[in-house]
Amino acid sequence: MIPHNKPTIGTEEELAALRVLRSGLLSQGSETEAFENEFCDFVGLPKGHAVAVSSGTTSLYLALWALEGDKKTISFPGYVCSALRNATNMIGGNEEIVDVAKETPNIKFKKIKKETIAIIPHMYGIPVDIPVDVAKNNDNNIIEDCAQSLGAKINGISVGLHGNAGIFSFYATKLITSGGHGGMYVSKDKKLADRVRDYREFDYRHDQKKRFNFQMTEIQAAIGREQLKKLPKFLERREEIFQKYKKAGLELLDVERNQNHLSPVRYRAVIKTEEPNKIIKSLESVGVKAIVPTEDWELLGKHELLPNAVELSRKTVSLPIYPTLTDQEIEIILSAIS
Ligand SMILES: Cc1ncc(COP(=O)(O)O)c(C=O)c1O
């Protein structure tokens, strides 16, 4: 079977994990700090602005905590991973679910009220514009959810740097993985990043502040560092596969026309189709796993309030796209659907 998704792990990651195991220093330490600093370099932030944590959901929770989400309404699209709802519930904020724009997996941008935190996911690697006047207004609370879009840019600047904070996931099937789970919080605002870093661990602290254990392990960080080095190559191969699908005539979800300032990464190759089940079955018959990327039952919120999300969830199929997918496998996929 050609799987729908697969992590790309090589000897570099194996040796990195071994190096840490043999060092005997296993819990958060110098590997984690190096990973944070290298991540800052990658997204274009000064050192000290990234905080490595145990998962993407953890980083989202911490981002909400640092913006005092417990006292605010937290607004996010219904067409998204349930991590957003779970983090909102954990923080005790008031949820407000909004629809996506028609025929796109991304949120419809609107004005943000002062007492609202907007979580803005860049779904499937497709960055969504954050209007300059909104981003510049310090009263706004914007968290960019970049779990699916590491490497994507808006006006040449990495996603995650356009609002108050950005969160990233290194789950097994994301663009890079830190060995199964892991996440990163980033902020242009050093004070926010420092608050999050302070909350992440409670050992050896000489005050009574509320804290928790949200740390990444050294093995996770060491694997993440190797993956980050490989990310440009990963993204290149993903782009190549995406273009092969497009060249074959497939209609894929992508940035809209005349949006040249938005540079996507190809986390997902999602085709628009009236017959998703037929396509999934036809691919299955040649040994290929394709899925509905977000099914209608997964939508967060009442269907009648999310007409665009409901339509998208019923008319899309996600094809395999990952660095180790071979040209021969791409041919098999195309033969079953074009
Ligand atoms: C858009 C989005 N946000 C947040 C998350 C949560 O990340 P994690 O699985 O690392 O907790 C995910 C995925 O899993 C996601 O796709």
The ligand as an SDF file (V2000), in Angstrom:
LIG
                    3D

 16 16  0  0  0  0  0  0  0  0999 V2000
   -3.8730   23.1290   12.3900 C   0  0  0  0  0  0  0  0  0  0  0  0
   -3.3700   22.3390   13.5590 C   0  0  0  0  0  0  0  0  0  0  0  0
   -3.2110   22.9450   14.7480 N   0  0  0  0  0  0  0  0  0  0  0  0
   -2.7460   22.2730   15.8190 C   0  0  0  0  0  0  0  0  0  0  0  0
   -2.4120   20.9440   15.7460 C   0  0  0  0  0  0  0  0  0  0  0  0
   -1.9550   20.2560   16.9880 C   0  0  0  0  0  0  0  0  0  0  0  0
   -0.6380   19.8090   16.9460 O   0  0  0  0  0  0  0  0  0  0  0  0
   -0.1450   18.5510   17.8090 P   0  0  0  0  0  0  0  0  0  0  0  0
   -0.7050   17.3150   17.1650 O   0  0  0  0  0  0  0  0  0  0  0  0
    1.3470   18.6100   17.6840 O   0  0  0  0  0  0  0  0  0  0  0  0
   -0.6020   18.7280   19.1870 O   0  0  0  0  0  0  0  0  0  0  0  0
   -2.5550   20.2800   14.5170 C   0  0  0  0  0  0  0  0  0  0  0  0
   -2.2380   18.8850   14.3070 C   0  0  0  0  0  0  0  0  0  0  0  0
   -2.1120   17.9490   14.8070 O   0  0  0  0  0  0  0  0  0  0  0  0
   -3.0490   20.9900   13.3980 C   0  0  0  0  0  0  0  0  0  0  0  0
   -3.2020   20.3810   12.2180 O   0  0  0  0  0  0  0  0  0  0  0  0
  1  2  1  0
  2  3  1  0
  2 15  2  0
  3  4  2  0
  4  5  1  0
  5  6  1  0
  5 12  2  0
  6  7  1  0
  7  8  1  0
  8  9  2  0
  8 10  1  0
  8 11  1  0
 12 13  1  0
 12 15  1  0
 13 14  2  0
 15 16  1  0
M  END
$$$$
